[in-house]
Amino acid sequence: MLINSKPQNKMKPNNEYYMINKRTLNSGTNLNNLHNSVIPLVIYNNIETEKTSILKDNKGKTGIYRLTNLVNSKVYIGSANDLRIRFWVYFSNNRLISSNMTIYKAIIKYGYANFKLEILEYCNPNVLLIREQYYIDLLKPEYNILSTAGSTLGYKHTTDTLEKFKTRKISNKTLANLAEAAKGRVLSKEIRAKISKVRTGIKLSDETRAKLSAIGTAREGVAVEVTNITSCEINQYATLTQAAIAFGVSRTAVKKAMDSGKVLKKNYLIKFNDKK
């Protein structure tokens, strides 16, 4: 790892260090020379052998980076609010294989040892895309399919990825989280009309209806009636959780007793209270 010896403020870009030499730009220089004219803050000459340093040095840091193919000199410009998280992606074989991004394909083809990583600058998150766009416009990186920083316009998922989107199953937990996130949201009449139009003719499967019902039940709670078979005393609880607390057992234990019809703690008979 090489570090530029010039003093830097890692959070505020200083154009004195990042702007290319205007004389070089105006001299009709080729693209390789243009890439070389940008002085990076940090250089990792081999991302395979310097993986540990790359992840450690950039934890929680926001900035712009450049990946250079040492075989053909092609370049990729990227940015991230947390560079360490972004770099983790490059070291994920599953992500590389499943993605259609050109830079991922290049890493698979040439191998990690043939790529150099450079931190062009660290900056504040609010100027991240502006600074990334500056470098994209300046260096015209070959591996960047998209010319606009932060844009996914024009990106195409692989056939396998699209098929996964179609067949993926959403867990009850995820559906519950989505329902919770939508609580209290007020939609305009125009939005409601659009949603209604889109949903016209949609038929939900029995499985989907059951999942939606389960989510509603989980959100509102299940009311239960508990009978003491010794004293014949009957108590009602608004939720399984309340009943569990009252008898010093888990919610799961109460539900199992209710579903199976078995007596809880040898004394309590629990049933669903549909009069809630």
BELZI-V293831 format. One line per field, one symbol per residue. phi: phi as a letter, one per 30 degrees, with the letter a starting at -180 (. if undefined). psi: psi as a letter, one per 30 degrees, with the letter a starting at -180 (. if undefined). burial: + if it has 24 or more other C-alpha atoms within 12 Angstrom, else -. A space follows every 10 residues. Layout:
phi: ???
psi: ???
burial: ???
//
This chain:
phi: .cbddddbcd cbdcedccdd ddddddcidd ddddddddcd dbbcdbdddc eededddcdi cclcbbcbdd dcidbbcbaa dbdddddeed ccddddddcc dddddddddc iedcbccbdd acadedcedd dddeddddch dddddcccdi ccdjdcdded ddddddcdcc dedddddddd ddeidccddd ddddddddde idcddddddd dddddddddd jcdbcccddd cidcbcbdbd ddddddcibd dddddddddd idddhibccc bdcdcd
psi: kkkkfkkljf fjkjfeffkl jeeeefggll eeeeeffkjl ekkjfjfefg eeeeeefgkg kkaklkkkjf egglkkkllk ejeeeefeef gjeeeeeflg keeeeeeeef lefgkkkkje lklkefgeee eeeeeeeefi kefjekfkkg kgkfkkllee eeeeeefkkk leeeeeeeee ffkgkjklee eeeeeeeefk fkkkleeeee eeeeeeeeef ljklkkkjfe fgkkkkkfle eeeeeeghll eeeeeeeeef glkkhgfkkk lkjgg.
burial: ---------+ --+---+++- ---------- ---+++++++ +++++++--+ +--++-++-- +++++++++- --++++++++ ++++-+++-+ +----+--++ ++++-+++-- ++++++++++ +++++-+++- ++++++--++ ++++++++++ ---------- ---------- ----+----- ---------- ---------- ---------- -+--+----- +++++++--- -----+++++ ++++--+--- --+++-++-- ---+---+++ ++----
//
